[in-house]
Amino acid sequence: MQNSSLIYDLSVDRCIANISADTRKNEYFCHVLSSPLTLTDNIIFRREILTDLYENPTLFADLKTLFNRYDRLKGDWLELKGSGDRVSADRGSEAALDYIYSSLKVTALFPKTILSFFSSIVEVFEGYAVSSEGLTALRDYAVGLLENKSLKEIENISSKFMYNSPDDYDFELVCSIGDALDCIYAEISSVKEREKKKNPLLSILSRKKNKEGSVETASPDAKAVSLEILGEAMYQTDRLLSEITDSIYDSLYGISRELDFYEVALRYMEFLSGCGKPYCYPELAASHIKAEELYDLFLLSEAKCEVYPNDADFSGYSGVLIRGKNNTGKTTFLRSVVIAQLFAQAGLPIVASKAHIPVFNGVYTHFSSSEEDFSVGDVSGRFEGEVKAIAEIMDNITEGSLVILNETFQTTAYDEGSVAIEGILRSLTALGCHYVFVTHLTQLFNMLGEDTAKFESADGDTPFTIKKL
């Protein structure tokens, strides 16, 4: 499930804007982050693709150029074909035939064009030793299509209509006509190129049931009927080629958009390489968050001050409470943990020397300090809004979710706020969820038991530190 508040609450959008200048691609990157992957295999799948692309930057550039062009093909095709409405037979059989054949010529261009892209994909991969499942599957898929005999036959059929006119061929048709010599159905059974151009000669094998129900062969010689039948057969050919081409095309359509995510991810990795801090791909076979020398990515991207790391070890606890005075680094620590979680579940490395990260079924945040929809000083309105936000989270969470709370119910009295949030936190634990809560409600530290880890930000220390109580 997409959780757009994650991006705002954690300042991920601002962080990425500091790393990448492309607003459109940044928005898509953040959109992907807001829907964390929930299967380890999918995370590894994306991680391995990113590693291949990072190690082969020219491969990424070539793929990006290729698939940008590929995704524009269908628009070009539809523009050339026009509205796609058939010309009425009332305008004359020859006019209708010419229109249908013009549409068929446009359609016939695209099987060959699309197959040429598959050749380009294979060529792009030559000279690169990729190992990721995703990129090898893309390469092998392109190779398989180029070797597909049926697709080669489609290309051969299409080539007959790309440049010539109906006068250049003799057509053999199989058709069904009605009692009034109206064409019910027709298809082309063979096409033979003529040595000399002349009027179309149609060998029409029309199948028609007589009164007794048996099939007899008739050969109507009316020119208008012949052209109508040929037009219907060409229309069916055009339709079938369009459907086949569309199906092949759609199999790889949209990859350029996915490459936008990887482009920003590669810029992120370049940033990590240049900032002089340790980074790693975390181990994913963990049940609790644990990281050593974990940095806040947002502060690193701002580059306005020296940034210091913290260790985070939530092993053995379903919930985590963090307290401390204002401006002692509580939110910074929380943000560093959750960004690491979010990036890890997107298949990205994190800024830490070592980490073990679980895969949660969903990540939900409520940051009281980021709620801007309430009037300044409107305590009751703010509290009501917080209650609604928490209720929405409770409606959406499932077992194995992670809930992040920052100063929730900070406008309430200590006793009232502690009692209210205690019930919520115990409910989260009962539902099989995990939570991390930065709070001023110090009474909670005595109200919640041994299954809750308790941390405190050191008062006045520079750099800030988080210690376990």
C-alpha positions in Angstrom: 0.0 0.0 0.0 1.3 3.5 -0.9 1.9 5.7 2.1 2.7 9.2 0.8 3.0 10.7 4.3 6.2 8.7 4.7 8.0 10.9 2.2 6.9 14.2 3.8 7.3 13.1 7.4 10.8 11.8 6.8 11.8 14.7 4.5 12.8 12.2 1.9 11.6 14.5 -0.9 13.9 17.2 0.3 16.7 14.8 0.8 16.4 13.4 -2.8 16.1 17.0 -4.2 19.5 17.7 -2.6 21.0 14.7 -4.5 19.1 14.9 -7.8 18.0 17.9 -9.8 15.4 16.2 -12.0 12.1 17.0 -10.3 10.0 14.6 -12.4 12.2 11.6 -11.8 12.6 12.5 -8.2 8.8 12.4 -7.8 8.7 8.9 -9.3 11.5 7.7 -7.1 9.7 8.9 -4.0 6.5 7.3 -5.3 8.3 4.0 -5.5 9.7 4.5 -2.0 6.3 5.1 -0.6 5.2 1.6 -1.5 7.9 -0.6 0.2 8.5 -4.1 -1.3 7.3 -6.7 1.1 9.0 -9.9 -0.4 12.7 -10.5 0.2 13.1 -12.0 -3.3 11.7 -8.8 -4.9 14.1 -6.6 -2.8 17.1 -8.7 -3.9 15.8 -8.7 -7.5 15.9 -4.9 -7.5 19.1 -4.7 -5.6 20.9 -6.9 -8.1 19.7 -4.9 -11.0 21.0 -1.7 -9.4 24.3 -3.3 -8.7 24.7 -4.3 -12.4 23.8 -0.8 -13.6 26.1 0.9 -11.1 29.0 -1.3 -12.2 28.1 -0.7 -15.9 27.1 3.0 -16.3 27.3 3.0 -20.1 24.9 0.0 -20.1 22.4 2.0 -18.2 22.8 5.0 -20.5 22.3 2.8 -23.6 19.2 1.1 -22.1 17.7 4.5 -21.1 18.1 5.9 -24.6 16.7 2.7 -26.2 13.6 2.4 -24.0 12.8 6.1 -24.1 12.5 5.7 -27.9 10.6 2.4 -27.5 7.9 3.9 -25.3 7.2 6.6 -27.9 6.6 4.0 -30.6 3.0 3.4 -29.9 2.1 7.1 -29.9 3.8 7.4 -33.3 1.9 4.4 -34.5 -1.5 5.7 -33.4 -0.8 9.1 -34.8 0.0 7.6 -38.2 -3.0 5.4 -38.2 -5.4 8.3 -37.4 -8.8 7.8 -35.9 -9.0 4.2 -37.1 -12.6 4.6 -38.3 -13.3 2.6 -41.5 -14.4 4.4 -44.7 -18.0 3.7 -45.5 -18.7 1.5 -48.5 -21.0 4.3 -49.6 -18.0 6.3 -50.8 -17.2 3.5 -53.2 -15.4 0.1 -52.9 -12.2 1.4 -54.3 -12.0 4.3 -51.9 -12.8 2.0 -49.0 -10.1 -0.5 -50.2 -7.5 2.3 -50.5 -8.2 3.5 -47.0 -8.0 0.1 -45.5 -4.8 -0.7 -47.4 -3.3 2.6 -46.1 -4.0 1.6 -42.6 -2.6 -1.9 -43.2 0.6 -0.3 -44.5 1.1 1.7 -41.3 0.3 -1.4 -39.2 2.8 -3.4 -41.2 5.6 -1.0 -40.3 5.5 -1.8 -36.6 6.2 -5.5 -36.3 9.5 -4.9 -38.2 10.2 -1.8 -36.1 9.5 -3.5 -32.8 11.6 -6.5 -33.8 14.5 -4.2 -34.7 14.3 -2.9 -31.1 14.7 -6.4 -29.8 17.8 -6.7 -32.0 19.1 -3.4 -30.4 18.5 -4.8 -26.9 20.6 -7.8 -27.7 23.3 -5.6 -29.2 23.3 -3.3 -26.1 24.0 -6.2 -23.8 27.0 -7.4 -25.8 30.2 -6.9 -24.0 28.6 -6.6 -20.5 28.8 -9.4 -18.0 25.5 -8.8 -16.2 24.5 -11.2 -13.4 21.2 -9.9 -12.1 18.1 -11.9 -12.8 16.2 -8.9 -14.1 18.7 -7.8 -16.7 19.6 -11.4 -17.9 15.9 -12.1 -18.2 15.4 -9.0 -20.4 18.4 -9.9 -22.6 17.2 -13.6 -22.9 13.6 -12.5 -23.7 14.9 -10.3 -26.6 17.0 -13.2 -27.9 14.0 -15.5 -27.7 11.7 -13.2 -29.7 14.3 -12.8 -32.4 14.5 -16.6 -32.7 10.7 -17.1 -32.6 9.6 -18.5 -36.0 6.0 -17.3 -35.6 7.3 -13.7 -35.2 9.5 -14.1 -38.2 6.5 -15.2 -40.2 4.6 -12.1 -39.0 7.4 -10.0 -40.1 7.4 -11.6 -43.6 3.6 -11.1 -43.9 4.0 -7.5 -42.8 6.7 -6.8 -45.4 4.3 -7.6 -48.2 2.2 -4.6 -47.3 4.7 -2.1 -46.3 5.5 -0.4 -49.6 3.4 -1.8 -52.4 -0.2 -1.4 -53.5 -3.0 -3.9 -54.1 -2.3 -3.8 -57.8 1.1 -5.4 -57.2 -0.4 -8.7 -55.9 -2.7 -11.5 -56.7 -4.7 -12.4 -53.6 -6.3 -15.6 -52.8 -9.1 -15.2 -50.3 -11.3 -17.5 -48.3 -14.6 -15.8 -47.5 -18.2 -16.2 -46.5 -20.9 -14.2 -48.4 -24.6 -13.7 -47.8 -27.6 -14.3 -50.0 -27.4 -10.7 -51.2 -23.7 -11.2 -52.1 -22.7 -9.1 -49.0 -19.5 -10.1 -47.4 -19.9 -11.7 -44.0 -16.3 -12.6 -43.4 -13.1 -12.8 -45.5 -9.4 -13.5 -44.9 -6.4 -13.6 -47.1 -5.1 -17.2 -47.7 -2.1 -16.3 -49.9 -0.5 -13.3 -51.6 1.6 -13.6 -54.7 3.6 -10.7 -56.2 2.9 -10.0 -59.8 5.6 -9.6 -62.4 3.6 -6.8 -64.1 1.2 -4.3 -62.6 -2.4 -4.7 -63.8 -5.8 -4.6 -62.3 -6.2 -6.9 -59.2 -7.2 -10.5 -60.1 -9.0 -12.1 -57.2 -9.2 -15.8 -56.8 -12.2 -15.9 -54.4 -13.1 -19.2 -52.7 -16.5 -18.1 -51.3 -18.2 -20.6 -49.0 -22.0 -20.4 -48.9 -24.6 -22.7 -47.6 -27.5 -23.7 -49.9 -31.0 -24.5 -48.8 -30.1 -28.1 -48.1 -27.3 -26.9 -45.7 -24.4 -28.2 -47.8 -21.6 -25.9 -48.9 -21.3 -24.9 -52.5 -18.6 -22.8 -54.2 -19.6 -19.6 -56.0 -17.4 -17.1 -57.8 -19.2 -13.7 -58.0 -17.6 -11.6 -60.7 -19.0 -8.3 -59.8 -16.1 -5.9 -59.3 -17.7 -4.1 -56.4 -18.3 -7.3 -54.6 -14.7 -8.5 -55.2 -13.3 -5.2 -53.9 -15.5 -5.3 -50.9 -14.4 -8.9 -50.1 -10.7 -7.9 -50.6 -11.3 -4.9 -48.3 -12.8 -7.0 -45.6 -9.9 -9.5 -45.8 -7.4 -6.7 -45.5 -9.3 -5.2 -42.6 -9.1 -8.5 -40.8 -5.4 -8.7 -41.6 -4.9 -5.2 -40.3 -6.8 -6.0 -37.1 -4.9 -9.2 -36.4 -1.5 -7.6 -37.0 -2.5 -4.7 -34.7 -3.5 -7.1 -31.9 -0.3 -9.2 -32.3 1.9 -6.1 -32.5 0.2 -4.5 -29.5 0.7 -7.7 -27.4 4.4 -7.9 -28.2 4.9 -4.1 -27.7 3.1 -4.1 -24.3 5.4 -6.8 -22.9 8.2 -4.2 -22.6 6.3 -0.9 -22.5 7.0 1.2 -19.5 10.5 0.1 -18.8 11.8 3.7 -19.4 9.6 4.8 -16.5 11.1 2.1 -14.3 14.6 3.3 -15.4 13.7 6.7 -14.0 13.8 5.1 -10.6 17.1 3.5 -11.2 18.6 6.8 -12.6 17.9 8.6 -9.3 19.0 5.5 -7.4 22.3 5.6 -9.3 22.7 9.3 -8.4 22.0 8.4 -4.8 24.8 5.7 -4.9 27.2 8.2 -6.4 26.3 10.6 -3.6 27.1 7.8 -1.0 30.4 7.1 -2.7 31.4 10.8 -2.5 30.2 11.7 1.0 32.9 9.6 2.8 30.6 7.7 5.0 30.2 3.9 5.2 27.3 2.4 3.4 26.1 -1.2 2.9 23.3 -3.4 1.7 21.7 -4.6 4.9 21.0 -8.3 5.8 17.3 -8.9 5.4 16.9 -12.1 7.4 16.3 -10.2 10.6 13.2 -9.9 12.9 14.3 -6.5 14.4 16.2 -3.4 13.3 19.9 -3.4 14.1 22.4 -1.0 12.6 26.0 0.2 13.4 27.2 3.7 12.6 23.9 4.7 11.2 23.7 8.2 9.7 20.8 10.5 9.0 20.7 10.7 5.2 18.8 14.0 5.3 21.5 15.8 7.3 24.2 14.3 5.1 22.4 15.6 2.0 22.1 19.1 3.5 25.9 19.2 4.1 25.5 22.1 6.5 27.2 20.6 9.5 29.2 17.6 10.6 27.0 14.6 10.9 27.6 11.9 13.6 26.4 8.3 13.6 24.5 6.3 16.1 24.0 2.6 16.7 20.4 1.3 16.7 19.6 -2.1 18.3 15.9 -2.9 18.7 16.5 -6.7 19.0 14.0 -8.6 21.0 11.4 -5.8 21.3 8.1 -5.3 19.7 8.1 -1.6 20.5 10.6 1.2 21.1 10.2 4.4 23.2 12.6 7.3 22.8 12.6 10.4 25.0 14.8 13.4 25.6 14.7 17.2 25.8 14.1 19.4 22.7 16.9 19.7 20.2 18.8 16.7 21.5 18.6 14.6 18.3 15.5 12.4 19.0 13.8 13.1 15.6 17.2 12.9 13.8 17.8 9.4 15.2 14.2 8.4 14.4 14.5 9.7 10.8 17.8 7.9 10.3 16.3 4.6 11.4 13.1 4.9 9.3 14.9 6.1 6.1 17.2 3.1 6.4 14.2 0.9 6.7 12.5 2.5 3.7 15.5 2.4 1.5 16.4 -1.1 2.5 12.9 -2.3 1.4 13.4 -0.5 -1.9 16.5 -2.5 -2.7 18.9 0.4 -2.0 22.0 0.6 0.2 21.8 2.5 3.5 24.3 4.8 5.2 25.6 2.5 7.9 28.7 0.3 8.3 26.6 -2.8 9.0 22.9 -3.5 9.4 20.2 -6.1 9.8 16.8 -5.0 8.6 13.5 -6.9 8.8 11.0 -6.7 5.9 7.8 -5.2 7.2 4.4 -5.6 5.5 3.9 -1.9 5.7 5.5 1.3 7.1 3.2 4.0 8.5 4.2 7.3 10.1 2.5 10.1 12.1 4.8 13.1 12.8 2.9 15.6 14.9 5.4 18.3 14.1 4.6 18.0 10.4 0.9 18.4 10.7 0.2 21.8 9.1 -3.6 21.5 8.7 -4.5 22.9 12.0 -4.6 26.5 13.2 -1.8 27.7 15.5 -3.0 27.5 19.1 -6.0 25.4 18.2 -5.2 22.6 20.7 -8.5 20.8 20.5 -8.5 20.8 16.7 -5.0 19.5 16.6 -5.8 16.7 19.0 -8.9 15.7 17.0 -6.8 15.7 13.8 -4.2 13.4 15.5 -6.9 11.0 16.7 -8.2 10.8 13.1 -4.7 10.2 11.7 -4.0 7.4 14.2 -7.4 5.9 13.5 -6.6 5.8 9.8 -3.3 4.0 10.5 -5.1 1.5 12.7 -7.6 0.8 9.9 -4.8 0.0 7.4 -2.1 -1.8 9.4 -1.7 -5.6 9.2 0.4 -8.1 11.1 4.0 -7.4 10.5 3.6 -3.6 9.9 5.9 -0.9 11.4 4.3 2.2 12.9 6.4 5.3 13.5 5.1 8.0 15.9 6.8 11.3 16.6 5.4 13.3 19.5 1.8 12.1 19.0 -0.7 13.6 21.4 1.9 16.2 22.5 -1.0 18.7 23.0 -2.6 16.6 25.8 -1.9 16.5 29.5 0.6 13.9 30.5 -1.9 11.6 32.3 -4.5 11.8 29.5 -2.0 11.4 26.7 -0.2 8.5 28.4 -3.3 6.5 29.0 -4.6 7.1 25.5 -1.4 6.2 23.7 -0.7 3.2 26.0 -3.9 1.5 24.7 -2.9 2.1 21.1 0.6 0.8 21.6 -0.6 -2.3 23.4 -3.0 -2.9 20.5 -0.2 -2.6 18.0 1.7 -5.3 19.9 -1.3 -7.5 20.1 -1.8 -7.2 16.3 1.7 -8.4 15.7 3.0 -4.9 14.7 6.2 -3.1 15.7 6.4 0.6 16.6 9.0 3.3 17.3 7.7 6.2 19.3 9.5 9.5 20.1 7.5 11.0 23.0 7.5 13.6 25.8 5.1 11.3 27.7 7.6 10.0 30.2 5.0 8.1 32.2 4.8 5.6 29.3 8.3 4.4 30.2 6.8 2.9 33.4 3.5 1.9 32.0 4.9 -0.4 29.3 6.7 -3.5 30.2 9.8 -5.4 29.3 8.8 -6.1 25.7 9.5 -2.4 25.0 13.0 -1.0 24.4 13.6 2.4 26.1 16.1 4.9 24.8 17.1 8.5 25.7 18.9 11.2 23.8 21.8 12.5 25.8 21.2 16.0 27.1 23.5 18.6 25.5 26.0 16.2 24.0 27.7 17.2 20.8 27.5 15.1 18.8 24.1 13.9 20.0 24.0 10.3 21.2 21.2 7.9 22.0 21.6 5.6 25.0 19.6 2.7 26.2 17.9 3.2 29.6 
